[in-house]
Amino acid sequence: MRGLKYLAGYSEQVTSKVERLLANNELGGVLLAKYPTPHQVRTDRALYDFTIDLKNEYLRKSQPLSKVSYDPKISVINHALGLHSFVSRVQGAKLTAKHEIRIATVFRTAPVEFLRMIVVHELAHLKEKEHNKAFYQLCEYMEPSYHQLEFDARLYLTHLETSGPLYQEG
């Protein structure tokens, strides 16, 4: 089972299909047929705007975000595609909170659907801190195909690791 660490929790039936695709060098073609182009959200400012648009559409009354950026230090190997940070600080007699979202830079050249899924996941942490039923219901509310996109993002990461970039830089 080479290179299937991103699919560790999936059934033998699913992983054997992915192994066949890898053996026949077809995984990239399957992904490209479904997601033919990468997104154009390349800068931290564009990522911030993309995230705020989603937040304003679904979580208008939640806490504000102070920062959204791509982070080269996030390791997808440790199962982190993005991070939501919550920092409380005492300023005089007030307690202030800052919320930050960081997305792994590997998703700078990925399909927009994957970026949206990761941002939705991190935004859901504004309301639900734990990965529980309410958390995933909120993710599905913001992105109805959340679970399929998560699986496809795992396939994308598997392809990156085994075969290299899916899209040509240009």
C-alpha positions, 0 to 999 in steps of 0.5 A: 500500500505505497503512498496511501497514508492520506487514505488510512481510514478508508476501506480496503475496497476504496484503497485497492481502487486507488492502488489500481489507479496509481499502478496504471498511472491513471489517478492524475487523469481521474482528478483532471477530468473532475477538476480541470483547472487550479484556482487563481487565489494565489496571494494571501490578500486574495485568500483573505477576501475568498475566506471573508466572502464565505464567512459573510455568506454563512457565518455573518454573526461569528467572531471576526478574522484577524488574519488569513494566509498561506503557511508553508510550515503546515505539514499535510503529513500531520493531517493538517490542511489548514489551521484555525488559531484562537488567541486571547489577550488581555488589553487593560480591562478587556479580554480580546480574541484574535482568530487566524486561519492558515492554509497549507501552501500546497493548496495554492495551486489546487482546484478551487473546490479543495480550497473552499472545502478547507476554508469551510472546515476552518470557518466551522471552527469559529462556531464548533471547536471540536470535530463532532456531529454539529461541526460536520453538519455546519461544514455540510451546510456551507459546502454540501459536497464537503465529504466528497471534496475531502476524499478527493483532496486526499486523492490529490495529496496522494497524487502529489506525493506519488507523481508530482504536481497535477497542474503545469505551472504557467 
